[in-house]
Amino acid sequence: SGCVLCTARRSDRDDRHYVVARGKHSFVILNLYPYNSGHCMVVPNRHVPRLDSLTTAEYSEMFLFIRKVIAGLERTSAPDGFNIGSNFGRTAGAGIDDHIHFHVVPRWNGDTNFMPVLADTKVISEEMKLTWEKLRKVLRTGRAR
């Protein structure tokens, strides 16, 4: 019922919704169905469906958050690389197609394996609560531990 991203934004329970950081125009949230541990989404506070619907302030803050998330994940998880992107529209693969958001997915050498193919199972190496705690701390303080 309603937009899950808007529900998370309105909530004061960041721990329940895995909201990592909040800004004036946007916020960072862990993906509940992650590709890898630390898979984050950077989301505008306003419920808008398109890139051209974002104000310059929203767009700028979101991309600053993307940079901060990358730096935070490098400190907490030491990935070998990142995928950054967005799916615009259901046909393009958007699971939430009416509230634009950008994915930041940490990647490690060898992070894909046979489990999704043979067992329809994803292997996530760290519990989300621990990932949330570590990333939230590093984005607030700039220190990993």
C-alpha positions in Angstrom: 0.0 0.0 0.0 1.8 3.1 -1.2 5.4 3.7 -2.1 7.9 1.8 0.1 10.5 4.6 -0.4 8.1 7.3 0.7 7.1 5.1 3.7 10.8 4.9 4.7 11.3 8.6 4.2 8.4 9.5 6.4 9.3 7.0 9.2 11.4 8.0 12.2 12.5 4.3 12.4 15.6 4.3 10.2 16.7 1.0 11.7 13.4 -0.7 10.6 13.7 0.7 7.1 17.5 0.5 6.8 17.8 4.3 6.1 21.5 4.9 6.2 21.6 8.7 5.8 19.3 11.6 5.3 19.9 14.9 3.5 17.8 18.0 2.8 16.6 16.7 -0.6 17.4 13.0 -0.6 18.3 9.9 1.5 20.2 6.6 1.3 18.6 3.3 2.0 19.8 -0.3 1.9 18.0 -2.4 -0.8 15.8 -5.0 0.9 16.5 -7.3 -2.1 20.2 -6.7 -2.6 22.4 -7.9 -5.4 25.3 -7.9 -2.9 25.9 -6.9 0.7 25.9 -3.1 0.9 23.6 -2.6 -2.1 22.2 0.9 -1.5 19.7 3.1 -3.2 20.0 6.9 -3.3 16.5 8.4 -3.4 15.0 11.9 -3.7 12.7 12.9 -0.9 10.1 13.9 -3.4 8.1 11.2 -5.1 9.0 11.8 -8.8 9.2 9.2 -11.6 11.7 10.8 -14.0 15.2 12.2 -14.1 14.0 15.4 -15.6 11.6 15.9 -12.7 14.5 16.4 -10.3 15.6 19.9 -9.3 19.2 20.8 -9.6 19.4 20.7 -5.8 18.0 17.2 -5.6 20.2 15.9 -8.4 23.3 17.5 -6.9 22.7 16.1 -3.4 21.9 12.6 -4.8 25.2 12.5 -6.7 27.1 13.8 -3.6 25.4 10.9 -1.7 26.5 8.4 -4.3 30.1 9.6 -3.8 29.8 9.4 0.0 28.3 5.9 -0.3 31.1 4.7 -2.5 33.7 6.1 0.0 31.8 4.6 2.9 31.6 1.1 1.3 35.3 1.3 0.4 36.1 1.9 4.1 33.7 -0.7 5.5 33.7 -3.5 2.9 36.7 -3.0 0.5 34.9 -3.9 -2.7 36.9 -4.3 -5.9 34.4 -2.1 -7.9 30.9 -0.7 -8.1 27.9 -0.7 -10.4 26.0 2.5 -10.3 22.7 3.0 -12.2 19.0 3.4 -12.4 16.2 1.6 -14.2 13.7 4.0 -15.8 10.4 2.3 -16.2 9.1 -1.2 -15.6 10.2 -2.4 -19.0 13.8 -1.4 -18.1 13.7 -3.5 -14.9 12.5 -0.9 -12.4 10.9 -2.7 -9.4 9.7 0.7 -8.2 9.1 2.7 -11.3 7.3 5.7 -10.1 9.9 7.0 -7.5 13.2 7.5 -9.2 16.3 6.2 -7.4 19.9 5.2 -8.1 21.5 2.0 -7.1 25.1 1.7 -5.8 26.1 -1.9 -5.8 29.5 -3.0 -4.4 31.2 -5.7 -6.4 34.0 -8.2 -5.6 36.0 -10.4 -7.9 34.2 -13.7 -8.1 31.0 -12.4 -6.4 28.8 -14.2 -8.9 28.5 -17.9 -8.6 26.4 -20.9 -9.5 23.8 -20.4 -6.6 21.4 -18.1 -8.5 21.4 -20.4 -11.5 21.2 -23.8 -9.9 19.3 -23.1 -6.7 17.5 -19.8 -7.4 19.3 -18.5 -4.3 21.3 -15.4 -3.6 24.3 -15.6 -1.2 24.6 -12.4 0.9 27.8 -12.5 3.0 26.7 -10.0 5.7 23.5 -9.5 7.7 21.7 -6.3 6.7 21.6 -4.9 10.2 25.4 -5.1 10.5 25.9 -3.5 7.1 23.4 -0.8 8.0 25.2 -0.1 11.3 28.7 0.1 9.8 27.7 2.2 6.8 25.6 4.6 8.8 28.5 5.1 11.2 31.0 5.8 8.5 28.7 8.2 6.6 28.2 10.1 9.9 31.8 10.1 11.2 34.0 9.3 8.2 35.5 6.4 10.2 34.9 2.8 9.5 35.2 1.5 13.1 
